[in-house]
């Protein structure tokens, strides 16, 4: 019991393109996030004096802005994915559905 529309979508060349582009971007952004996050964790584990350096004459250490930068980085890469999904991926999806409905 397979739906003919589902089969049309699975065999559509733009569906393969969509999967390839979406998965490639997802893997790339995941790897970037893991490198940044675990890099920070490794700094905490293996180089505490580096992160403990005070910034200027205040009491804030270098680890605080680096931790905040990781949060900002996460928001940025999420924005990159959403922007690409809303433009390129959604357009491919519309094209696939339009062709499959014929």
N, C-alpha and C positions, 0 to 999 in steps of 0.2 A: 504494500500500500504506500506508494510514493506519489506525492503531489506533483503534477506536471510543471507547475510554476516553480516549485522548489528545484526541480531538475533543470529547468531553463536557467535559473539563477546560478546554480552550481557550475554549469558548463559555460556560462557567459565569460568571455575573455576579460571584461572589465571587473568581474568579481574576483578573478585571480589577481588582477592588478591592485584592486582595493585591499585584498587580504595581504598582499606582499608589502604594499606601502604602509598600511596600518601596523602590521606586525613589526616591520623594520623600524618604524619610528618608536613604537612602544619598547622594543628591545634597547634601542639606543638611549632613550630617556631613562629607562630603568637602570642601565649600566652606569650612566652619568650620576644618577641619584645614589646608587650604591657606592660608587667611588668617593663621592663627596661625603656622604654620611659616615662610611666606615673609615675614611681618611681622618675625619674629625675624631672618631672614637679611638683610632690608633694614636693620634696626637695626645689625647687624654691619657691613654694607657702608657705610652712610651716617651713622651716629651712634655711632662707637666711643667717644667721650668719655662718652656717657650710660651705656653698658654697663660702662665701666671705672671708674665711681664706686665707691669702697669703701663697704661696708656697716659702719657703726659705726666702731670703731677697729681692726678686724681687717684681714686682707689679702684677704678675699673680696670680689669685685666684684659689682655688680648683675647682670651677665650670667649668673652661675652659677645663682642661684635662678630667674631667668627661663627658663633652659634646662631646669632641673628641672621648672618649672611646665609647660612644653610636654610633657614626658614624662608628667606626671600628667594633663594635659588629654587626651592620646591614650588613656590608660587609661580615663578617665571616659567619653569618647565611645564607646569600644569597649563599655564596660559598658552604656551607654544602648542601643546597637544590640542587644546580646545580650539584654537584659531585654525589649525590645520584640519581638524575634524569638521568644523563648521563650514569650511570653504571647500577644500579638495575632496575630502571623504564623503561629505554629504552630496556633492555634485555627482560623484561616481555612483553613489547609492541611488540617486534619482534616475540617472541614466539606465542603470541596471533594471530598476523596477519598471521604468517606462518600456524598455525592450521586452521584459518578461511578460508584461500584461498584453502584448500584441497577440 
